[in-house]
Amino acid sequence: MTTDLETLKPLASIIKVRIADLEIYNPAQDFDYRISISVESPWNGNNMDLIPLKEHDFERNKDRVSYRHMGYQIDLTQVSYPDGTKQQHELEVEISAELLRLELANLSQQKPNRYEGLVKGFLDDVRILCRQGTMKSRK
């Protein structure tokens, strides 16, 4: 559930189901990465049904900036927790599910498609971000 921090009104509710993860160990860089496949669906039910038993275990405050380029979205997020003990920074690269489905459908129907190029571009972007984020002293 996403809530406006100023008004405390709910903005959106989703159910996210993670289908699979591929963990990539990247010893030559400062960053490893994970490729995840998830399905997100809108939640139209009672939001109280989404709250876990220990209410604050999953509460996070996010300050996010998003960029879109072609079929990709890059999210830079600063995450803080209500107790103030921990702060994290996350970088997420997403491929457009709609575009991916379209290109996969074209591929399966043996029509001209950009499926392979779309996936390759996604992986290249992630590898470049890991490489560029690695400290120069390690190179």
C-alpha positions as CSV (number, residue, x, y, z in Angstrom):
1,M,0.0,0.0,0.0
2,T,1.4,3.4,-1.0
3,T,0.4,6.3,1.2
4,D,0.8,10.1,0.8
5,L,3.1,11.0,3.7
6,E,1.6,14.5,4.0
7,T,-2.1,13.6,3.9
8,L,-1.8,10.0,5.0
9,K,-4.3,9.1,2.3
10,P,-3.8,5.8,0.4
11,L,-2.6,6.4,-3.1
12,A,-2.5,2.8,-4.5
13,S,-2.6,-0.8,-3.4
14,I,-1.1,-3.7,-5.2
15,I,-0.4,-7.4,-4.7
16,K,3.1,-8.3,-5.9
17,V,4.0,-11.9,-6.4
18,R,7.6,-12.8,-7.1
19,I,7.9,-15.6,-9.6
20,A,11.6,-16.2,-9.7
21,D,15.0,-14.6,-9.0
22,L,18.4,-15.0,-10.6
23,E,21.2,-13.9,-8.3
24,I,24.3,-12.7,-10.2
25,Y,27.6,-12.7,-8.3
26,N,29.8,-10.1,-9.9
27,P,33.3,-10.4,-8.2
28,A,35.1,-7.9,-10.5
29,Q,32.7,-5.1,-9.5
30,D,31.4,-3.5,-6.2
31,F,27.9,-4.6,-6.9
32,D,26.2,-7.9,-7.4
33,Y,22.7,-7.9,-8.9
34,R,19.4,-9.8,-9.0
35,I,17.1,-10.3,-11.9
36,S,13.6,-10.9,-10.7
37,I,10.4,-11.8,-12.4
38,S,7.3,-10.5,-10.5
39,V,3.6,-10.0,-11.3
40,E,1.9,-6.9,-9.9
41,S,-1.9,-6.6,-9.8
42,P,-4.1,-3.8,-8.4
43,W,-5.7,-4.5,-5.1
44,N,-9.3,-3.3,-4.8
45,G,-10.0,-5.0,-1.5
46,N,-9.8,-3.8,2.1
47,N,-6.3,-2.3,2.7
48,M,-6.4,-3.6,6.3
49,D,-6.2,-7.1,4.8
50,L,-2.7,-6.2,3.4
51,I,-1.2,-5.2,6.7
52,P,1.1,-8.0,8.1
53,L,0.6,-9.3,11.7
54,K,3.5,-7.2,12.9
55,E,2.4,-3.9,11.4
56,H,5.7,-2.0,11.4
57,D,7.9,-4.9,10.1
58,F,7.3,-4.0,6.5
59,E,6.7,-0.2,6.8
60,R,9.2,1.8,4.7
61,N,9.4,5.4,3.7
62,K,10.6,5.9,0.1
63,D,12.0,8.9,-1.6
64,R,12.1,7.9,-5.3
65,V,13.2,9.5,-8.5
66,S,12.3,7.6,-11.7
67,Y,13.6,8.0,-15.2
68,R,12.2,6.4,-18.4
69,H,14.1,5.8,-21.5
70,M,12.8,3.7,-24.4
71,G,11.5,0.4,-22.9
72,Y,13.2,0.8,-19.5
73,Q,12.6,2.6,-16.3
74,I,15.3,3.4,-13.7
75,D,14.3,4.1,-10.1
76,L,16.7,5.6,-7.6
77,T,15.2,5.2,-4.1
78,Q,16.3,6.3,-0.6
79,V,14.6,4.0,1.9
80,S,14.2,4.9,5.6
81,Y,12.4,3.1,8.3
82,P,10.1,4.6,11.0
83,D,12.4,3.7,13.9
84,G,15.2,5.7,12.2
85,T,17.9,3.1,12.7
86,K,18.5,2.2,9.1
87,Q,18.7,3.9,5.7
88,Q,19.2,2.2,2.4
89,H,19.7,3.2,-1.2
90,E,18.2,1.1,-4.0
91,L,18.7,1.2,-7.7
92,E,16.1,-0.7,-9.8
93,V,16.0,-1.1,-13.5
94,E,12.8,-2.4,-15.0
95,I,11.9,-3.5,-18.5
96,S,8.5,-2.5,-19.8
97,A,6.3,-5.6,-19.3
98,E,3.9,-4.4,-21.9
99,L,6.6,-3.9,-24.5
100,L,8.2,-7.3,-23.5
101,R,4.8,-9.1,-24.0
102,L,4.3,-7.4,-27.4
103,E,7.7,-8.4,-28.6
104,L,7.4,-11.9,-27.2
105,A,4.1,-12.3,-29.0
106,N,5.7,-11.2,-32.3
107,L,8.5,-13.6,-31.7
108,S,6.2,-16.5,-31.1
109,Q,4.2,-15.7,-34.3
110,Q,7.5,-15.5,-36.2
111,K,6.9,-11.8,-36.9
112,P,9.7,-9.2,-37.0
113,N,10.5,-8.4,-33.3
114,R,12.9,-6.7,-31.0
115,Y,12.6,-9.2,-28.1
116,E,16.2,-10.3,-28.0
117,G,17.5,-6.7,-28.4
118,L,15.1,-5.5,-25.6
119,V,16.4,-8.1,-23.2
120,K,20.0,-7.6,-24.2
121,G,19.7,-3.8,-23.8
122,F,18.2,-4.4,-20.3
123,L,21.1,-6.6,-19.3
124,D,23.7,-4.3,-20.8
125,D,22.2,-1.3,-18.8
126,V,22.5,-3.3,-15.6
127,R,26.1,-4.4,-16.3
128,I,27.1,-0.8,-17.2
129,L,25.5,0.6,-14.1
130,C,27.5,-1.9,-12.0
131,R,30.7,-1.2,-13.8
132,Q,30.3,2.6,-13.5
133,G,29.3,2.4,-9.9
134,T,32.5,0.4,-9.0
135,M,35.1,2.4,-7.1
136,K,38.1,3.4,-9.4
137,S,40.6,2.0,-6.8
138,R,39.3,-1.6,-7.6
139,K,39.9,-1.2,-11.3
